[in-house]
Amino acid sequence: MSGFSEEDQSRIIEMAWEDRTPFEAIEALYGLSEPEVIKLMRRELKPKAFKNWRARVSGRVTKHKSKRPEGVIRGYCPTQYKLR
């Protein structure tokens, strides 16, 4: 798990914080399962930030592909990646 570049690690953390990015997308891109993402987040975030993140993603249906409502096929909000 520690074999990621700083850039990849930063992107994994960013994806983990995103509401609409499922853990399955992180696993497909980086090979990290949900428990491994949790370990990475625990290791890299400050304790309060980790606690806030866990509270945010726990039970959130959009973080698990299998729990998503039918018809949701994208992993991000259409306005999320607009050029600034």
C-alpha positions as CSV (number, residue, x, y, z in Angstrom):
1,M,0.0,0.0,0.0
2,S,2.9,2.4,0.6
3,G,4.2,1.9,-3.0
4,F,2.1,4.8,-4.4
5,S,3.6,8.1,-5.5
6,E,2.6,11.1,-3.6
7,E,0.4,12.2,-6.5
8,D,-1.4,8.9,-6.6
9,Q,-1.9,8.9,-2.8
10,S,-3.3,12.4,-3.0
11,R,-5.7,11.3,-5.8
12,I,-6.8,8.3,-3.7
13,I,-7.6,10.5,-0.7
14,E,-9.4,13.0,-3.0
15,M,-11.5,10.1,-4.5
16,A,-12.3,8.8,-1.0
17,W,-13.6,12.2,0.1
18,E,-15.8,12.6,-3.1
19,D,-19.4,11.6,-2.3
20,R,-20.1,10.1,-5.7
21,T,-16.9,8.1,-6.2
22,P,-17.6,4.5,-5.1
23,F,-14.9,2.5,-3.4
24,E,-15.1,0.1,-6.4
25,A,-13.7,2.9,-8.6
26,I,-10.7,3.3,-6.3
27,E,-10.2,-0.4,-6.4
28,A,-10.4,-0.5,-10.2
29,L,-7.9,2.3,-10.6
30,Y,-5.5,1.6,-7.7
31,G,-6.2,-1.9,-6.6
32,L,-7.1,-0.8,-3.0
33,S,-10.1,-2.5,-1.4
34,E,-12.4,-0.5,1.0
35,P,-10.5,-1.7,4.1
36,E,-7.2,-0.7,2.5
37,V,-8.6,2.8,1.7
38,I,-9.7,3.1,5.3
39,K,-6.2,2.2,6.5
40,L,-4.6,4.7,4.1
41,M,-7.0,7.4,5.3
42,R,-6.4,6.6,8.9
43,R,-2.6,6.8,8.3
44,E,-2.6,10.0,6.2
45,L,-5.3,12.1,7.8
46,K,-5.2,13.9,11.1
47,P,-7.4,12.1,13.7
48,K,-10.2,14.6,13.5
49,A,-10.3,14.6,9.7
50,F,-10.3,10.8,9.7
51,K,-13.3,10.8,12.1
52,N,-15.1,13.4,10.0
53,W,-14.5,11.3,6.8
54,R,-15.7,8.1,8.4
55,A,-18.8,9.8,9.7
56,R,-19.4,11.2,6.2
57,V,-18.9,7.9,4.2
58,S,-20.5,5.5,6.7
59,G,-23.8,4.4,5.3
60,R,-23.6,6.7,2.2
61,V,-25.2,4.7,-0.6
62,T,-23.2,6.5,-3.3
63,K,-19.9,5.2,-1.9
64,H,-20.9,1.6,-2.7
65,K,-21.7,0.8,-6.3
66,S,-24.1,-2.1,-5.3
67,K,-26.2,0.3,-3.1
68,R,-26.6,3.0,-5.7
69,P,-30.0,3.7,-7.1
70,E,-30.6,2.2,-10.5
71,G,-29.7,4.6,-13.3
72,V,-26.8,6.3,-11.5
73,I,-23.9,5.4,-13.9
74,R,-21.4,8.3,-13.3
75,G,-19.0,8.7,-10.5
76,Y,-19.0,12.4,-10.2
77,C,-21.3,15.5,-10.4
78,P,-21.4,17.0,-13.9
79,T,-20.2,20.4,-12.5
80,Q,-17.3,18.9,-10.4
81,Y,-14.6,19.1,-13.0
82,K,-15.3,22.5,-14.7
83,L,-12.3,24.5,-15.7
84,R,-11.7,27.5,-13.6
